[in-house]
Amino acid sequence: MIITVASGKGGTGKTLVSTSLSLSLKNRGNIQLLDCDVEEPNAHIFLKPEIEGSEDVCVTIPQVSSVKCNFCGVCAKVCAFKAIAVLKQQVLVFPELCHSCGACSYLCPRKAITEVKRQTGVVEYGQTDGIGFVQGRLNIGEAVAIPVIKQVKKHIGKDGIAIIDAPPGTACPVVETVKGSHFCLLVTEPTPFGLNDLKLAVEMVNGLGIPCGVVLNRAGSNNEIITEYCRAENIPVLLTIPLDTGIARLYSKGIALVEGNPQWQQGFSTLFKRITEIVDERNRCSER
């Protein structure tokens, strides 16, 4: 089973949930945590894995032959991302803008463009306390995270349980991360901003056809702003974590919630049980 932990905005507690959920399941066998928040991965701070290996993530970018090119400008016209500019006697390539679509090399009338590899990030993998760990790191200054996310997801095992920590928001990197999951946990907080971004996240997962549930973090006196919306949309609130200085203190020290406060072990185990029930029921309905 693949469970992605996502949110419509940053800072809601995705990593708190994904790390504690992974640790609560570690005795169940083949458990993985994959950190796809590749611009700022931080699950390693809480799991403290032993990194056993790494691999570069490379994309292809155009390389223009000054001998073959006649500066016709076709490549610049077909590039939707403005990664190529053609001057009178020079072609400028902007690698950070390139999405490796290959249109320029395919449509070049003089076949003056070839594709070369460029490293944009790295994927690291290892183990921690019986949990398989994988994280991606996008190189500083790079604008396109999707190739690194795809490389991280290639490490998902065929069997077992994979917990994916997604990037914040609802843009393309999040869609790429959530795609293919069996369930998506949406972490939110009881604020107007939290509600607004939760709605965007729900729209995203509904568009992908993936069942979802909500974890309400930093719960307090204003919970109804989230619970009323979830009730109206028939979205289950699967876990509520209170606004608590003790939890914040653990987080600031890089201590996972279920390790610093073992009483939460049962809460996260119950969370997984409810996710399993929802996924199983959905599968049964699809078979009818």
N, C-alpha and C positions, 0 to 999 in steps of 0.2 A: 504494500500500500504506500502511496505517495501522498503526504500531507504537506501543503505549503502554508506557511504562516506569513500573512501579508497585512498591509494596512493602507489606508488612503493617504496617510501623511506620516512623516517621520516622528520619532520620539514617543510613540504610543506604547512601546514595550514588546515589539516583535521578538527581539533577541531574548528577553526575559522568558517569554512563553516557549520559544523554540528550544532553548537550552534545557529548561526545566522539563519539558515534555520528553525530550530525548533521554535525559537522565532517569526519568521515572520509568522508562521502558527498557532500560539497559539489560535487565535480567530476562528479557523475552527472546533473546537470540540475536538475529542479524539486524542491528539498528544502525542507521546512518544519520548524521547531521551534515547537510550541505549548505554552506553559506554563500548565497548568490547575491548578497548585497556587496557587489564587487568593488564599488567605489570606496566603501568604508567598512570592510568586514570586521566584525568584533566578537563573533561567537567564540573565537579562540581564547579570548580573555577569560571566559567563564569555564570552558571545558579544558583548557590547558593541554592540548593534544601534543603528542610526540610526532613531529612531521617526519615522514619516512621518505618522501620523494616529491618531485615537482616536475612540471612540464610547461614549456612556453606555449602561449596562445598566439598564433600568427594569422594575419589576414593578408589578402593579396591587394596590391595597389598597382596602378599603371606605371610603366616605364616607357618613355617615348624615345624612339630612335631619331636622332638628329639627321641621319643620312636619308631615311625613308620619308620622314615627315615633310609635307609641303605647306603646313600651317593653314589648312583649309578650314579648321574650326569645327568640324563635325563632332569631335569628341566633347568639346565644351558645350555644344548645343544639346547633346543627348544626356549629359550628366545632370541628373535631377538634384544633386547635392552640391553643385558648384565647386567640385573638387578639382576642376581643370580650367585654366584660363589660357587662351591662345593669343599671343601678341604677334607682331609682324614677323619676327624671326625667332620666336621663343615660345615654348609651351611650359607653363607653370603648373605643377601638381601640388595640391595641398593634402598630404596624406591623412591628417586628422579628420578631414571632412569626408574622405572616401568611405563608401559603404560596401565596397568589393562586389558590386553588382555585375561587373564585367561588360557593361554596355559599350564603353568607349573602345575597348580592344576588339569587341565583336563587330562593331559598326565602322571602324576606321577603314576608309576606302583604300588606303595604301598599306594596310597591315603593319603600321609603324609602331603599334603599341603592344607590348608584352606585359604579362603580369608577374610581379615579383613579390616575395613574402616580406612582411614587416611584423615584428613582434609588438603586440599591444598589451599583453598582460601575462599572468602566470597562474597556474592552478597548482595548489599544494594539497597533499593528502597524507593521512596518517591515522593513528588510533588514540583513543583516550578512554580508559576505564571501560573497555569492552564495546565502545561505540566507534564506528568508522567515521572519520572526519574528512571533509573536503571543503576547501575554500578557494575562491577566485580573487585575484587582485588585478584591477585595471591599472595600467601604468598612469602615472600622474600626467595630466594634460590631455589624455585621450578622451574623446567625446562619445565613442560608441562602445557600450558595455555588452551588447548582445553576444558577440563571439565568445567572450569569456564565460558568460552564463551558460551558453550551449556546451562549452567544454566541461564545465563543472557537472552539468546534468548527465553527461556521458558516463559518469562514474556511479550512477544509480544502479544498485544491484537488481538482479532479476527477481530475487526473493527477499523477503524481510520487509522492514518498515523504513522508509526514507522520510525524514523531516527536513523541509527546505525553508531556510530563512530568506525571504524575498527582499528586494529593495523596497524603499518606501514609495508611495504614490500609485499611480495607475497608468504610467506611460509604457512605452514599448518594452523596456527591460523587465518590468513587472509582468506584462502579458507573456513574455517569453518564459519567465520563471514559472508562472502559474500553469501555463499550458501543459496538458498531459497529467495533471494531478488528479487524484481520486477525490480529494476534499481540500477546501481552502478555509483556513481559520483566519478571520478578520479581527485584528486587535484594534480596539478603539478606546476612547475616553469620553466621559460624559460632559462634553463642552460643545458649543455651537460649531466650532471648527471640526471637532471630532465627528459630529453628526454629518456635516456637509461632506467630509472626505469619506466617511463610511458609505454614504449613498453612492458616491462615485465608484468605490471599490465593489459594492454589490452589483452595480450595473456592469462592471467589467467581468466579474465571475459569471453572472447570468448570461452575458454574451458568449462566454466560452463554454457554457453548459456544464459548469462544475458546481456541485452542491457546496454550500458554505454555512458556517455558524460563526457566532461572535464571541470573543473574549472581551469582557468589559474590565478594563484596567483603571486603576486610580478611582475606583468607585467611591461615591460619597452621597451627599444629599440631593444631587441633581441627576440621579441615575435615570429618571423617567424620560429624559430627553432622548436616551438611546433605547430604553426598553419599550417605550410606546411605538417608536418607529419599527423596531424588530417585530413587535406583536402585529402591527398592521401589515408588514411584509411577510409574515410567517417565517421569520428567520430565528432559529433557536439561539438563545444566549446560553452558551455551554459552560462558561466559567466566569466568576466575578472575583476580581482581585481588588482589595480595598486600597484607598489612599492611605499609606502607612509609612511613617518615617523609618521604621525598622527594615522594611522591604527596600526602600530607597538607599538606606545605609549599606545593605548587603550588595546592592547593584553597584554602588560607587566603589566598593572594594573588589569588584570582579568575582563575587561569589554568587553562584546560581541559587535561585530561590529555594529549590527542593533540597539543596545541600546545606544552606544556611539556616533553613527553617523546615526540618523534615516533615512537619505536620502537613505540608503542602503536597507531599508525595501522593497521598490518597486522592487529593483533588485533581491532580494531573492524570492519575491512573483512571479516574472516573471520566475525565474529559476524553481520553482516548477510547474508552468503552462506548461513550455516546457517539463519537465520530464513527466508530465501527458499525454501530447499529444503524446510523443514518445511511452509510454507504451500502450496507447489506440490504436494507429495505429498498434503496434506489435500484440496486441490481435485480432484486426480485421483481420489482415493478416493470423494469425494462424487458424482463424475460416473459412477461405475461402476454 
